[in-house]
Amino acid sequence: MSESSKAVKEPLNRSQKNVFWLLFISISLLNLYGNYIDSDILIIYSKPFIIPFIAIYFSTTWQEKSENSIIYKSMMIGFFFAWLGDLYMMFNEDQDIMMIALFCFLVSHLLYIIALFFSSVKGNYKWLFIVTLPLLFVGGYLGNQIGGNNEVMALPIIMYSIVISVMFSFTVIRMIRKKNIWGALTCLGGLLFIGSDMMIGYKNFQSVDISEVYIMLTYILAQVCITRGMSVEGEQ
């Protein structure tokens, strides 16, 4: 490997990682506690920092090479749209804003799909029929169950459910192909995303009483698992 194709920046050392995780866990716990006591102040001053911390970790631990550049770029842009979705979700009482948040998360998942595709699916298209196709129908069914009675949101929810099912299927394919803890971690992240989004759907469109603590806990863990699982692509 030529010098120009190696890392363009030094990854975090152990002490820097310890500081990073201390700050990230503190912010995450602050957000969870804010949701637990229903404190708008704590939520407003913690939630906007969760995704930026995850993006910083991913970027500073990534060692970019020409063959993994598209994975890195897709993940980083995906983080940006996830961050926008988080901001809009803080005002989800307004259905129009909820639509914008849903769109941002949709774009984020599509970008994660691109990264996962180039990580594990490209060149192994048989898995699309074995894993992805069945999960497409499952996703469509769940989306219809959650939002089918809402005239405005039914189609967007079904489309969103199908997209996140594709993303989850790609994490399953990655786990099957990688056969290591990082593939399994990515798959766990995809599963947690489904859990978090289903809770959001049932809470907002089926009026099921679900604590925001559970939604945010699964969401944060989902982002962490996918980020850490995918960051191995940038390791030497």
C-alpha positions as CSV (number, residue, x, y, z in Angstrom):
1,M,0.0,0.0,0.0
2,S,1.4,3.4,-1.0
3,E,1.9,6.2,1.5
4,S,-0.9,8.3,-0.1
5,S,-3.4,5.5,0.4
6,K,-2.8,5.2,4.1
7,A,-4.6,7.1,6.8
8,V,-4.9,10.8,6.3
9,K,-5.2,11.4,10.1
10,E,-4.0,9.8,13.2
11,P,-6.7,7.8,15.0
12,L,-7.6,8.5,18.6
13,N,-5.2,7.0,21.2
14,R,-6.4,5.1,24.2
15,S,-6.6,8.1,26.6
16,Q,-8.4,10.2,24.0
17,K,-10.9,7.4,23.5
18,N,-11.5,7.2,27.2
19,V,-12.2,10.9,27.4
20,F,-14.5,10.6,24.3
21,W,-16.6,7.7,25.8
22,L,-16.8,9.5,29.2
23,L,-18.3,12.6,27.5
24,F,-20.5,10.6,25.2
25,I,-21.9,8.4,27.9
26,S,-22.5,11.5,30.1
27,I,-24.5,13.3,27.3
28,S,-26.5,10.1,26.6
29,L,-27.3,9.6,30.3
30,L,-28.3,13.2,30.6
31,N,-30.6,12.8,27.6
32,L,-32.2,9.6,29.0
33,Y,-32.6,11.2,32.4
34,G,-34.2,14.3,30.8
35,N,-36.7,12.0,29.0
36,Y,-37.4,10.2,32.2
37,I,-38.3,13.3,34.2
38,D,-39.7,15.0,31.0
39,S,-37.3,17.9,31.2
40,D,-37.3,19.9,28.0
41,I,-34.2,21.8,29.1
42,L,-32.1,18.6,29.5
43,I,-33.4,17.1,26.3
44,I,-32.7,20.3,24.3
45,Y,-29.2,20.6,25.6
46,S,-28.2,16.9,25.2
47,K,-30.0,15.4,22.2
48,P,-28.3,17.6,19.5
49,F,-24.9,16.4,20.7
50,I,-25.4,12.7,20.5
51,I,-25.0,12.2,16.7
52,P,-22.1,14.7,16.4
53,F,-20.2,12.7,19.0
54,I,-20.8,9.5,17.1
55,A,-19.8,11.1,13.9
56,I,-16.6,12.5,15.5
57,Y,-15.7,9.1,16.8
58,F,-16.3,7.5,13.5
59,S,-14.3,10.1,11.6
60,T,-11.3,10.2,14.0
61,T,-11.0,6.4,14.2
62,W,-11.4,5.9,10.4
63,Q,-8.3,5.2,8.3
64,E,-9.4,6.0,4.8
65,K,-8.2,4.1,1.8
66,S,-9.2,4.4,-1.8
67,E,-11.3,1.2,-1.6
68,N,-13.4,2.3,1.4
69,S,-13.9,6.0,0.6
70,I,-17.5,5.6,-0.4
71,I,-18.3,3.8,2.8
72,Y,-16.8,6.6,4.9
73,K,-18.6,9.3,2.9
74,S,-22.0,7.6,3.0
75,M,-21.8,7.0,6.8
76,M,-20.7,10.6,7.5
77,I,-23.5,12.1,5.3
78,G,-25.9,9.6,6.9
79,F,-24.9,10.9,10.4
80,F,-25.7,14.5,9.2
81,F,-29.2,13.6,8.2
82,A,-29.7,11.5,11.3
83,W,-28.7,14.6,13.3
84,L,-31.3,16.7,11.4
85,G,-33.9,14.1,12.1
86,D,-33.1,14.3,15.8
87,L,-33.5,18.0,15.8
88,Y,-36.9,17.9,14.0
89,M,-38.1,15.0,16.3
90,M,-37.9,17.3,19.2
91,F,-40.9,19.1,17.7
92,N,-42.9,16.0,16.6
93,E,-46.2,17.4,17.9
94,D,-46.5,19.1,14.5
95,Q,-47.3,16.5,11.8
96,D,-45.6,18.5,9.1
97,I,-42.4,18.6,11.1
98,M,-42.8,14.9,11.8
99,M,-42.8,14.4,8.0
100,I,-39.5,16.3,7.7
101,A,-38.0,14.3,10.5
102,L,-39.1,11.0,8.8
103,F,-37.6,12.2,5.5
104,C,-34.3,13.0,7.2
105,F,-34.1,9.6,8.8
106,L,-35.1,8.0,5.6
107,V,-32.2,9.6,3.8
108,S,-29.9,8.6,6.7
109,H,-30.9,5.0,6.4
110,L,-30.5,5.0,2.6
111,L,-26.9,6.3,3.1
112,Y,-26.3,3.5,5.6
113,I,-27.6,1.1,3.0
114,I,-25.1,2.4,0.5
115,A,-22.3,1.9,3.0
116,L,-23.4,-1.6,3.9
117,F,-23.8,-2.5,0.2
118,F,-20.2,-1.7,-0.6
119,S,-19.1,-3.3,2.6
120,S,-20.7,-6.7,2.2
121,V,-23.5,-7.0,-0.4
122,K,-21.7,-6.0,-3.6
123,G,-20.8,-9.0,-5.6
124,N,-22.9,-11.3,-3.5
125,Y,-26.4,-10.7,-4.9
126,K,-27.8,-14.1,-4.0
127,W,-28.2,-12.8,-0.5
128,L,-30.7,-10.2,-1.8
129,F,-33.1,-13.0,-2.6
130,I,-32.4,-15.1,0.5
131,V,-32.4,-12.3,3.1
132,T,-33.5,-9.0,1.7
133,L,-36.6,-10.0,-0.3
134,P,-38.4,-11.7,2.6
135,L,-37.7,-8.8,4.9
136,L,-39.1,-6.4,2.4
137,F,-42.5,-8.0,2.8
138,V,-42.2,-8.1,6.6
139,G,-41.2,-4.4,6.6
140,G,-44.2,-3.4,4.4
141,Y,-46.6,-5.4,6.6
142,L,-45.3,-3.8,9.8
143,G,-45.5,-0.3,8.2
144,N,-49.1,-0.9,7.2
145,Q,-49.9,-2.1,10.7
146,I,-48.4,1.0,12.3
147,G,-49.6,3.7,9.9
148,G,-52.2,2.2,7.6
149,N,-55.1,4.0,9.3
150,N,-53.4,7.4,8.9
151,E,-54.4,8.9,5.5
152,V,-51.5,11.4,5.4
153,M,-48.7,9.3,6.8
154,A,-49.6,5.7,5.7
155,L,-47.5,5.7,2.5
156,P,-44.5,7.5,4.0
157,I,-44.5,5.1,7.0
158,I,-44.8,2.0,4.8
159,M,-41.9,3.3,2.6
160,Y,-39.8,4.0,5.6
161,S,-40.5,0.6,7.0
162,I,-39.4,-1.0,3.8
163,V,-36.2,1.0,3.7
164,I,-35.2,0.2,7.2
165,S,-36.0,-3.5,6.5
166,V,-33.5,-3.3,3.6
167,M,-30.9,-1.8,5.9
168,F,-31.5,-4.5,8.5
169,S,-31.2,-7.2,5.8
170,F,-27.9,-5.7,4.7
171,T,-26.6,-5.9,8.3
172,V,-27.7,-9.5,8.4
173,I,-25.8,-10.2,5.2
174,R,-22.8,-8.4,6.6
175,M,-22.9,-10.6,9.7
176,I,-23.2,-13.8,7.6
177,R,-20.2,-12.8,5.4
178,K,-17.9,-11.2,8.0
179,K,-18.4,-14.0,10.6
180,N,-16.9,-11.9,13.4
181,I,-18.0,-9.7,16.3
182,W,-18.1,-6.6,14.2
183,G,-20.6,-8.1,11.7
184,A,-22.8,-9.2,14.6
185,L,-22.5,-5.8,16.2
186,T,-23.7,-4.1,13.0
187,C,-26.6,-6.5,12.8
188,L,-27.5,-5.8,16.4
189,G,-27.5,-2.1,15.6
190,G,-29.9,-2.7,12.7
191,L,-32.2,-4.7,14.9
192,L,-32.2,-2.0,17.6
193,F,-33.1,0.6,14.9
194,I,-36.1,-1.5,14.0
195,G,-37.1,-1.7,17.7
196,S,-36.7,2.1,18.2
197,D,-38.6,3.0,15.1
198,M,-41.4,0.6,15.8
199,M,-41.8,2.2,19.3
200,I,-41.9,5.7,17.7
201,G,-44.5,4.5,15.2
202,Y,-46.8,2.8,17.8
203,K,-46.4,5.8,20.1
204,N,-47.2,8.5,17.5
205,F,-49.6,6.7,15.2
206,Q,-51.3,4.1,17.4
207,S,-51.3,6.1,20.7
208,V,-49.5,3.4,22.6
209,D,-48.0,4.7,25.8
210,I,-44.2,4.1,25.4
211,S,-41.6,6.0,27.4
212,E,-39.3,8.1,25.3
213,V,-36.5,6.7,27.5
214,Y,-36.8,3.3,25.8
215,I,-37.0,4.9,22.3
216,M,-33.8,6.9,22.9
217,L,-31.9,4.1,24.6
218,T,-32.5,1.7,21.7
219,Y,-31.8,4.5,19.2
220,I,-28.5,5.5,20.8
221,L,-27.3,1.9,21.1
222,A,-28.3,1.3,17.5
223,Q,-26.2,4.2,16.3
224,V,-23.2,3.1,18.4
225,C,-23.4,-0.5,17.3
226,I,-23.6,0.3,13.6
227,T,-20.9,3.0,13.9
228,R,-18.5,0.7,15.8
229,G,-19.3,-2.3,13.6
230,M,-18.7,-0.3,10.4
231,S,-15.6,1.5,11.6
232,V,-13.7,-1.8,11.3
233,E,-13.8,-1.2,7.6
234,G,-11.3,1.7,8.1
235,E,-8.9,-0.2,10.3
236,Q,-5.6,-1.3,9.0
